[in-house]
Every structure is written in structure tokens, then in C-alpha cells.
Amino acid sequence: MYIREAHPTDGWRMQANDRAGIAIRQPRTYDERVGAAEQACAMLGLSLPGLVDGMDNGVNLAYSAWPDRVYVVNLDGRIVVKAAPGPRGFPDGLRATREWLEEFSKQK
């Protein structure tokens, strides 16, 4: 789920983003947010469909999704993986997601 931009060029800009060629201003419309999400998914090489939070930031507010969090919500609507916040939680969250998906696929 792509939520509001954490480090936009017109906000809390990060030098690491500049070095990596990431230059995204804070989207002001839903279409701009979708474009930013498409760019992020492409840069990350994601093969899963990307979802985009609304401009009201409803998902972000409901799940405390900022900064970087990884969540997996199962078919019953229960959170089965919740990574630690911030960039440091991302690798463990992805690892836990992969493990959950492997286990889930065995049950099907």
C-alpha cells in the first residue's frame, strides 16, 4: 500500500534519495499519488499489485503505516505480519512476509 510520500522534494528531503535519483514531490491529487506509487513499485522491482491509499490517508491512519511498515492482512482481515517501524523494520518484515506466504501456500 503506497501511502503519503515520506521524503518528498518539497518536504523532508533526504540526500540519500538525491543520490539514488529519487525525486518525488508530495502528491497533491490521487492521480499524482498513483504515479508516485508506480514509480516506487518499478524501482523496487515488485511483482505484486500495488495499492494506493486515498488522499485522506485512511489506511495510513488506521494501521500507523508511516514510516515504512510491512503488514500482511489475511483473508479473515486479521493482521498476521506487522514489521517494526522505519527502514530498519523493512528487511525483517519482508522476511516474515515471505515465510507467511510460503506457509499459506502449503495450506491451499
Summary of the structure (lengths in Angstrom):
residues: 108
radius of gyration: 14.8
end to end distance: 24.5
largest distance: 46.2
contacts: 252
relative contact order: 0.13
helix: 45%
strand: 8%
